């Protein structure tokens, strides 16, 4: 299962080289991937969910190809926005970060995002950050000034290669802080002093806290090693965050690269507009999972290729829900067919689509072709294979993880529909009908309809499903 035949090589688009390359890990027995996770001071929006879902699919694909994958997704739990939020609420920063880290894990879990192997926290890695800064100063790539430590950008000639920008453009584009103690306008902060009312740690440069960029470099070094196979994140992090990580890590490791492959997912726009607080169109995952099933939100995020911008629309979400209805419908028709529960059957054309730089739209088209065949197939052996393929392919994408009956009985509704309450209302309606209180029976039917539940009376009693 863990061998890769030649025609089945994973190719990924490497931002560093601007081309698709065949992925070969440095060590096939320990494949390493790091993805920038959340800064935990508020709820995650749908744009934050895209890398979580995309790189979860990549992790699933890698685990199918290699025996041991170490996937780390960090938690940024020290940052000025967190400090501001904690101050406003009059609490320690850990109160804010633990609350929102838990919400993030829950919300991503509803979207079928598996827990990464490692979830390093910035605040657990401060000694490693300080040690890395000391090495950078010693090597002449960083300097201390007025309680700050700054990375000296001109000392690293390759700076700008990842984002493909030249120096002047970068200084203009980075909105760099002008400070009298900087040697160069583009130099960025690795450490800054903390006032008495700000969280801080003791360091050779006085009490202070790390800059954002050094955090990821130090966590990668500590948990995964000097050079990792894949570093992922949203395109918005490519510059300056990832560019700065590249520079710090290479300079701290005698020029060794931080990552061999850099992967970036595209932006999420909302109904063709950029998502922004000023427009007021920021969609929180926490709210979306009250309105739609997690699998539908996930599928809507995978309906476009991960590198392209994604236009999030309410119609796109409704369409994802209908797509899942079709796939679960095919599985429901196969209810009497035995597919091996542990089945790892994944159809060739489906796998090839995913191996081609995670082409999820093409993979989904293959999945629908299988569902269509399953709906007309009569041969029992073929039906068993098709069922196994539907389940196996679904597992790689993180969908079709529910029992079809549970999906149609309400799992396919928003995550807030309470099956037990529905059953209770149906019983009350049946009692009203028995007592010939048809007005009450109709009122309950309307109440259920308002919850998005349709009921059908048949010879076997009353069944219900979620209206699509």
C-alpha positions in Angstrom: 0.0 0.0 0.0 2.9 2.4 0.7 4.7 1.9 -2.6 4.5 4.4 -5.3 4.4 2.9 -8.8 6.1 5.1 -11.4 2.9 6.3 -13.1 1.6 7.3 -9.7 4.0 10.0 -8.6 2.7 12.9 -6.6 3.4 16.3 -8.3 3.1 19.5 -6.5 3.4 23.1 -7.6 6.4 24.6 -5.8 6.1 28.3 -5.2 9.9 28.5 -4.8 10.6 27.3 -8.4 7.3 28.4 -9.9 6.6 25.0 -11.4 5.1 21.6 -10.8 7.7 19.1 -9.6 7.6 15.5 -8.7 7.5 15.2 -4.9 10.3 13.0 -3.5 10.7 13.3 0.3 14.2 13.6 1.7 13.4 10.5 3.9 10.5 8.3 2.7 10.2 6.9 6.2 9.6 10.3 7.8 7.8 12.8 5.5 7.6 16.2 7.2 5.0 19.0 6.6 4.4 22.2 8.4 1.4 24.6 7.9 0.9 28.0 9.5 -2.0 27.6 11.9 -4.3 30.1 13.5 -3.4 33.2 15.6 -5.9 32.5 18.4 -7.6 35.8 19.5 -11.0 35.4 17.7 -13.1 33.0 15.6 -11.7 31.5 12.3 -13.3 32.7 9.1 -13.9 30.7 6.0 -10.6 32.0 4.5 -8.7 30.5 7.5 -10.6 27.2 7.0 -9.3 26.8 3.4 -5.7 25.9 4.3 -6.8 23.7 7.2 -9.0 21.7 4.8 -6.6 21.7 1.8 -3.6 20.6 3.7 -5.7 18.0 5.6 -6.4 16.4 2.2 -2.7 16.6 1.3 -1.8 14.9 4.6 -4.4 12.1 3.9 -2.8 11.6 0.4 0.7 11.6 1.8 -0.3 9.0 4.5 -1.6 6.8 1.7 1.7 7.0 -0.1 4.2 6.9 2.8 4.4 4.8 6.0 5.2 7.7 8.3 4.1 11.4 7.9 4.7 14.0 10.5 2.3 16.9 10.0 2.7 20.0 12.3 0.3 22.9 12.3 1.2 25.5 14.9 -0.8 27.7 17.2 0.4 31.3 17.4 -0.4 32.2 21.0 1.7 35.3 21.4 1.0 38.3 19.2 0.0 41.9 19.6 -3.6 41.3 18.7 -3.8 38.7 21.4 -2.3 41.0 23.9 -4.8 43.7 22.9 -7.8 41.3 23.2 -6.6 40.1 26.7 -6.1 43.6 27.9 -9.6 44.6 26.7 -11.1 41.6 28.5 -8.9 42.1 31.6 -7.6 38.6 31.5 -4.3 36.7 31.0 -3.4 36.0 27.4 -3.7 32.3 28.0 -7.4 32.7 28.8 -7.9 34.2 25.3 -5.6 31.8 23.4 -6.9 28.6 25.1 -10.5 29.6 24.5 -10.0 30.3 20.8 -7.7 27.4 20.2 -10.4 25.1 21.5 -13.0 26.8 19.3 -10.7 26.5 16.3 -10.1 22.8 16.9 -13.9 22.2 17.3 -14.9 24.2 14.2 -12.2 22.5 12.0 -13.3 19.1 13.4 -16.8 19.8 12.2 -15.3 20.3 8.7 -13.6 16.9 8.9 -10.1 18.3 9.5 -8.1 15.6 11.3 -5.9 16.7 14.3 -2.4 17.2 13.0 0.4 15.0 14.5 1.9 18.0 16.2 0.4 21.2 17.3 3.3 23.3 18.6 2.6 26.5 20.5 4.8 29.6 20.1 4.9 30.2 23.9 6.4 26.7 24.4 9.3 27.5 22.0 10.7 30.8 23.4 14.1 29.3 24.4 14.6 27.9 20.9 13.7 31.3 19.4 16.2 33.1 21.6 18.9 30.5 20.7 18.2 31.0 17.0 18.5 34.8 17.4 21.8 34.4 19.1 23.1 32.3 16.3 21.9 34.8 13.7 23.6 37.7 15.6 26.8 35.7 15.8 26.7 34.9 12.0 26.2 38.6 11.2 22.6 38.2 10.0 21.0 40.0 12.9 21.8 42.7 15.4 20.5 44.0 18.7 19.4 47.7 19.0 17.6 49.4 21.9 16.1 46.2 23.3 15.2 44.9 19.9 16.7 42.2 17.7 16.4 42.8 14.0 17.2 40.6 11.0 19.5 42.4 8.5 17.8 41.7 5.2 20.8 42.9 3.0 22.9 40.1 4.6 20.9 37.5 2.8 21.2 37.9 -1.0 18.4 35.5 -1.8 15.8 37.5 0.0 12.7 38.0 -2.2 13.1 34.7 -4.2 10.1 33.0 -2.7 7.7 35.9 -3.4 9.4 37.0 -6.6 9.7 40.6 -5.5 12.7 43.0 -5.8 14.0 45.0 -2.9 12.4 48.3 -3.7 9.1 46.8 -4.3 9.3 44.9 -1.0 10.1 47.9 1.1 7.1 49.7 -0.6 4.8 46.7 -0.2 5.6 45.6 3.3 4.5 48.8 5.1 7.7 48.5 7.1 8.0 50.2 10.3 10.4 53.1 10.1 12.6 53.1 13.2 15.8 55.1 13.9 17.6 52.0 15.1 17.2 50.0 11.9 20.3 49.6 9.7 18.1 49.1 6.6 14.5 50.0 5.9 13.6 46.4 5.1 15.1 44.9 8.3 12.4 43.1 10.4 11.9 42.5 14.1 12.9 39.2 15.7 12.5 40.4 19.3 10.9 43.4 20.9 10.8 44.8 24.4 7.7 44.3 26.5 6.4 47.0 28.9 5.4 46.0 32.4 1.8 45.5 31.5 2.7 43.3 28.5 3.6 39.6 28.5 7.3 39.1 28.3 10.2 36.6 28.7 13.7 37.2 29.9 16.4 37.3 27.2 19.9 38.5 26.7 18.4 41.8 25.3 16.1 42.4 28.3 12.5 41.3 28.9 10.5 41.1 25.7 8.6 38.9 23.3 9.3 37.4 19.8 8.3 38.8 16.5 5.8 36.7 14.5 8.2 35.4 11.8 10.9 33.9 14.1 8.2 31.8 15.8 7.6 29.5 12.9 11.3 29.1 12.0 12.0 28.0 15.6 9.0 25.7 15.9 10.0 23.9 12.6 13.6 23.5 13.8 12.5 22.2 17.2 9.8 19.7 16.1 10.6 18.7 12.5 14.2 19.5 11.7 16.4 22.0 9.8 15.0 21.2 6.3 11.4 19.9 5.9 9.7 18.4 2.9 6.7 20.7 2.6 5.8 24.1 4.1 2.2 25.2 3.4 -0.1 28.2 4.1 -2.3 30.8 2.5 -1.0 33.0 -0.4 -1.4 36.0 2.0 1.4 34.7 4.1 3.9 34.3 1.2 5.2 37.8 1.8 6.5 38.9 4.2 5.9 36.0 6.7 7.2 33.1 4.6 9.9 35.1 2.9 11.2 36.0 6.3 11.0 32.4 7.5 13.1 31.4 4.5 15.8 34.0 5.3 16.0 33.4 9.0 16.2 29.6 8.8 18.7 29.5 6.0 21.0 32.0 7.8 20.6 30.1 11.1 21.5 26.8 9.3 24.5 27.6 7.3 22.5 28.2 4.1 20.4 25.0 4.3 16.9 25.5 2.9 14.0 25.6 5.3 11.6 23.7 3.0 12.0 21.8 -0.3 8.5 22.5 -1.4 6.4 25.6 -0.7 2.7 25.3 -1.2 0.2 28.2 -1.1 -3.5 28.1 -1.4 -5.5 31.0 -3.0 -7.7 33.6 -1.4 -11.4 33.1 -0.5 -13.6 35.9 -1.8 -17.2 36.3 -0.6 -19.9 36.6 -3.4 -17.1 38.1 -5.7 -16.0 40.6 -3.1 -12.8 40.6 -1.0 -13.6 39.6 2.5 -13.1 42.5 4.8 -14.3 43.9 8.2 -15.1 47.2 6.5 -17.6 45.6 4.1 -18.8 43.4 6.9 -18.8 40.2 4.9 -16.4 38.2 7.1 -17.9 34.7 7.3 -17.1 32.8 10.5 -16.9 29.0 10.4 -18.5 29.1 13.8 -21.7 30.6 12.2 -21.5 28.6 9.0 -21.7 25.3 10.8 -25.0 26.4 12.3 -26.4 26.8 8.8 -24.9 23.9 6.8 -23.4 20.4 7.4 -19.7 20.4 8.0 -19.1 18.1 5.0 -20.9 20.5 2.7 -18.7 23.4 3.8 -15.7 21.2 3.3 -16.8 20.2 -0.2 -17.5 23.8 -1.2 -13.9 24.6 -0.2 -12.6 21.7 -2.3 -14.8 22.4 -5.3 -12.1 24.7 -6.8 -8.4 24.0 -7.3 -6.5 25.0 -4.1 -4.2 27.4 -5.9 -7.0 29.4 -7.5 -8.9 32.1 -5.7 -12.2 30.7 -4.5 -15.4 32.6 -4.8 -17.5 31.6 -1.8 -21.3 31.9 -2.5 -24.4 30.7 -0.8 -25.3 29.0 -4.1 -21.9 27.2 -4.1 -22.6 25.9 -0.6 -26.2 24.8 -1.6 -24.7 23.1 -4.6 -22.1 21.3 -2.4 -25.0 20.0 -0.3 -26.8 18.7 -3.4 -23.7 17.0 -4.6 -23.4 15.2 -1.2 -27.1 14.3 -1.5 -26.3 12.6 -4.8 -23.2 10.8 -3.5 -25.0 9.6 -0.3 -28.0 8.7 -2.5 -25.7 6.3 -4.4 -24.4 4.8 -1.1 -28.0 4.4 0.2 -28.9 2.5 -2.9 -25.9 0.2 -2.1 -27.1 -0.3 1.5 -27.5 -4.1 1.0 -24.1 -4.5 -0.7 -21.2 -5.6 1.5 -18.1 -3.5 1.0 -15.2 -4.3 3.2 -15.4 -1.8 6.0 -11.6 -1.4 6.1 -11.6 -0.9 2.3 -8.8 1.1 0.9 -10.0 0.8 -2.6 -9.3 4.1 -4.4 -10.2 4.3 -8.1 -7.1 4.9 -10.3 -8.4 8.0 -12.2 -9.5 9.6 -8.9 -6.1 9.0 -7.3 -4.3 10.3 -10.4 -6.3 13.6 -10.2 -5.2 14.1 -6.5 -1.6 13.1 -7.3 -1.7 15.9 -10.0 -1.1 18.8 -7.6 -4.3 18.0 -5.6 -6.7 18.5 -8.5 -9.9 18.2 -6.4 -12.3 19.4 -9.1 -11.1 16.6 -11.4 -11.2 14.1 -8.5 -14.8 15.0 -7.7 -15.8 14.5 -11.3 -14.3 11.0 -11.1 -16.3 10.4 -7.8 -19.5 11.4 -9.6 -18.8 9.0 -12.5 -18.5 6.2 -9.9 -21.7 7.2 -8.2 -23.5 7.3 -11.6 -22.3 3.8 -12.5 -23.3 2.5 -9.0 -26.8 3.7 -9.6 -27.3 1.6 -12.7 -25.0 -1.4 -12.0 -26.7 -4.7 -11.5 -23.7 -7.1 -11.0 -23.3 -7.7 -7.2 -19.5 -8.0 -7.4 -19.1 -4.8 -9.4 -21.5 -3.1 -7.0 -19.4 -4.1 -4.0 -16.3 -2.7 -5.7 -18.0 0.6 -6.6 -19.2 0.9 -3.0 -15.7 0.3 -1.7 -14.4 2.9 -4.2 -16.9 5.5 -3.1 -16.0 5.1 0.5 -12.3 4.9 -0.1 -12.3 8.0 -2.4 -14.5 9.8 0.1 -12.1 9.1 2.9 -9.2 10.7 1.0 -11.3 13.9 0.6 -12.7 13.7 4.1 -16.3 13.3 2.9 -19.0 10.5 2.9 -17.9 9.7 6.5 -21.5 9.3 7.7 -24.1 6.5 7.4 -26.3 7.5 4.4 -29.4 7.1 6.5 -28.0 9.4 9.2 -27.2 11.9 6.4 -30.7 12.0 5.0 -32.2 11.9 8.5 -30.7 15.2 9.5 -26.9 14.8 9.4 -27.1 16.5 6.1 -28.8 19.4 7.7 -27.1 22.1 9.6 -25.1 20.8 12.5 -27.8 22.3 14.8 -30.7 20.0 13.9 -31.4 17.8 16.9 -32.7 14.4 15.8 -34.2 13.6 19.2 -36.2 16.8 19.3 -37.5 16.0 15.8 -38.6 12.5 16.9 -40.4 14.1 19.9 -42.3 16.5 17.7 -43.3 13.7 15.3 -44.6 11.7 18.3 -46.6 14.7 19.5 -48.0 15.2 16.0 -49.0 11.5 15.8 -50.8 11.8 19.1 -52.6 14.9 17.9 -53.7 13.2 14.7 -54.9 10.2 16.8 -57.0 12.6 18.9 -58.3 14.1 15.6 -56.7 17.5 16.6 -55.7 18.3 13.0 -55.0 22.0 13.7 -52.3 21.0 16.3 -51.0 18.3 13.9 -50.6 20.9 11.1 -49.0 23.4 13.5 -46.3 20.8 14.4 -45.8 20.0 10.7 -45.3 23.8 10.1 -42.9 24.0 13.1 -40.9 21.1 11.6 -40.9 22.7 8.2 -39.6 25.9 9.7 -36.6 23.8 11.1 -36.0 22.6 7.5 -37.5 19.2 8.1 -40.0 17.5 5.8 -42.1 14.6 7.1 -43.8 11.9 5.0 -46.6 9.7 6.3 -46.4 6.2 4.9 -47.7 2.7 5.8 -44.6 2.1 8.0 -45.3 5.3 10.0 -43.9 8.8 9.6 -40.4 9.3 8.2 -38.6 12.6 8.1 -35.8 14.1 6.1 -34.1 17.4 5.8 -35.5 19.6 3.0 -32.8 20.3 0.5 
